[in-house]
Amino acid sequence: MKTVCNATPIISLSSINKLDILKELFHSIIIPEAVYNEIKAKESFGYKEVESDFIKVEQIKGRIYSELLFNQIDLGETETIILAKEIKADFVIIDDNMAYRIATNSGLNVTRTLSVLLRAKERGIIGEIKPILDEMILKGRWYSKRVYRDFLKRINEL
């Protein structure tokens, strides 16, 4: 299974020492160079974890296409979408709303960090999502009150 991931899910899960969830669910993930560079730009959450053996870094081939997307989303998200298309990824993990819409409209099978956590719960990798979500928020991850409340209500944890 080919899974391409953007920076935010890696940073968010690394911030609470739960990056192994990605490994458990997807076995390996692929990130484009721009995502690697974004995470390595400063020594913070994900800086060391991005060197994990289950994370592979790949270069995109279609640099010309990056200019088309870069007007709307950042370079990491742009390369994530391009790489996912180039390697015919099974999954793409992106949280940014605009990038999510662009990836979905491009025919990619897109998921977000919250859906990754739900999948991990369904597979018995984690017990509850709320404590994990609360910890990610404490470490700097932002979700609107509505998203937070609606998601936890939907999964019966609120």
C-alpha positions as CSV (number, residue, x, y, z in Angstrom):
1,M,0.0,0.0,0.0
2,K,1.4,3.4,-1.0
3,T,0.7,6.2,1.4
4,V,1.9,9.8,0.9
5,C,1.8,12.1,3.9
6,N,2.1,15.8,4.3
7,A,4.0,17.5,7.2
8,T,1.1,18.3,9.6
9,P,0.1,14.7,10.4
10,I,3.7,13.8,11.1
11,I,4.3,16.9,13.3
12,S,1.0,16.4,15.2
13,L,1.5,12.8,15.9
14,S,5.2,13.3,16.8
15,S,4.3,16.0,19.2
16,I,2.6,13.4,21.4
17,N,4.9,10.4,20.7
18,K,2.2,8.6,18.6
19,L,3.9,8.6,15.1
20,D,3.9,4.8,15.4
21,I,0.2,5.0,14.6
22,L,1.1,5.7,11.0
23,K,3.5,2.8,10.9
24,E,0.9,0.4,12.4
25,L,-1.8,1.5,9.9
26,F,0.2,2.0,6.7
27,H,3.5,0.1,7.4
28,S,5.4,2.8,5.5
29,I,4.7,6.3,4.3
30,I,6.3,8.3,1.6
31,I,6.9,12.1,1.8
32,P,8.1,14.4,-0.8
33,E,11.4,16.4,-0.4
34,A,9.5,19.6,0.4
35,V,7.8,18.0,3.4
36,Y,11.1,16.6,4.6
37,N,12.7,20.0,4.3
38,E,9.7,21.7,6.0
39,I,10.0,19.3,9.0
40,K,13.8,19.6,9.2
41,A,13.7,23.4,8.9
42,K,13.7,23.8,12.7
43,E,14.4,21.4,15.5
44,S,10.9,20.8,16.8
45,F,8.2,18.1,16.7
46,G,8.9,15.6,13.9
47,Y,12.5,16.7,13.4
48,K,14.1,13.5,14.6
49,E,11.0,11.3,13.9
50,V,11.1,12.0,10.2
51,E,14.3,10.0,10.0
52,S,12.3,6.8,11.0
53,D,12.9,3.8,8.9
54,F,9.3,3.6,7.8
55,I,9.4,7.1,6.3
56,K,10.7,7.3,2.7
57,V,11.6,10.5,1.0
58,E,11.0,10.9,-2.7
59,Q,11.5,13.6,-5.3
60,I,8.6,14.7,-7.5
61,K,9.2,14.5,-11.2
62,G,6.6,17.0,-12.4
63,R,8.1,20.3,-11.2
64,I,6.2,22.2,-13.8
65,Y,2.9,21.2,-12.1
66,S,4.1,22.6,-8.7
67,E,3.8,26.1,-10.1
68,L,0.1,25.6,-10.9
69,L,-0.7,24.4,-7.3
70,F,1.7,26.6,-5.4
71,N,-0.5,29.6,-6.0
72,Q,-3.2,28.0,-3.8
73,I,-1.4,25.9,-1.2
74,D,2.1,25.6,0.3
75,L,5.0,23.8,-1.3
76,G,4.8,20.7,1.0
77,E,1.1,20.2,0.2
78,T,1.8,20.9,-3.5
79,E,4.5,18.2,-3.7
80,T,2.4,15.8,-1.6
81,I,-0.4,15.9,-4.1
82,I,1.9,15.7,-7.1
83,L,3.9,12.8,-5.7
84,A,0.7,10.9,-4.8
85,K,-0.5,11.3,-8.4
86,E,2.9,10.3,-9.8
87,I,3.2,7.1,-7.8
88,K,-0.5,6.3,-7.9
89,A,-0.8,6.4,-4.1
90,D,-3.5,4.4,-2.3
91,F,-3.8,7.0,0.4
92,V,-2.9,10.7,0.9
93,I,-2.8,12.2,4.4
94,I,-3.4,15.9,4.3
95,D,-5.2,18.2,6.8
96,D,-5.3,21.6,5.2
97,N,-8.8,22.3,3.8
98,M,-7.8,23.7,0.5
99,A,-5.1,21.0,-0.2
100,Y,-7.7,18.3,0.9
101,R,-10.2,19.7,-1.7
102,I,-7.6,19.9,-4.4
103,A,-6.4,16.3,-3.7
104,T,-9.9,15.0,-3.6
105,N,-10.8,16.8,-6.8
106,S,-7.7,15.2,-8.4
107,G,-9.1,11.8,-7.8
108,L,-6.9,10.9,-4.8
109,N,-8.1,8.9,-1.8
110,V,-7.5,11.5,0.9
111,T,-7.7,11.2,4.6
112,R,-6.9,13.5,7.5
113,T,-5.3,13.0,10.9
114,L,-8.6,12.7,12.7
115,S,-9.7,9.9,10.3
116,V,-6.3,8.2,10.8
117,L,-7.0,8.3,14.6
118,L,-10.4,6.8,14.0
119,R,-9.0,4.1,11.9
120,A,-6.4,3.3,14.6
121,K,-9.2,3.1,17.2
122,E,-11.3,0.8,15.0
123,R,-8.3,-1.5,14.5
124,G,-7.5,-1.6,18.3
125,I,-4.2,0.3,18.0
126,I,-5.5,3.0,20.3
127,G,-8.3,2.9,22.9
128,E,-9.7,6.4,22.9
129,I,-9.2,9.4,20.6
130,K,-10.3,12.3,22.9
131,P,-7.2,12.1,25.2
132,I,-4.9,12.0,22.1
133,L,-6.7,14.8,20.4
134,D,-6.6,16.9,23.6
135,E,-2.9,16.3,23.9
136,M,-2.2,17.3,20.3
137,I,-4.2,20.5,21.0
138,L,-2.1,21.2,24.1
139,K,1.1,20.7,21.9
140,G,-0.1,23.4,19.5
141,R,-2.4,21.6,17.0
142,W,-5.5,23.7,16.3
143,Y,-9.0,22.5,15.5
144,S,-12.1,24.7,15.6
145,K,-14.5,24.1,18.5
146,R,-17.1,22.9,16.0
147,V,-14.8,20.3,14.3
148,Y,-13.6,19.1,17.8
149,R,-17.1,18.8,19.2
150,D,-18.7,17.3,16.1
151,F,-16.0,14.8,15.6
152,L,-16.0,13.6,19.2
153,K,-19.8,13.4,19.2
154,R,-19.8,11.4,15.9
155,I,-17.5,8.8,17.4
156,N,-19.3,8.8,20.8
157,E,-16.5,10.2,22.9
158,L,-18.2,13.4,24.0
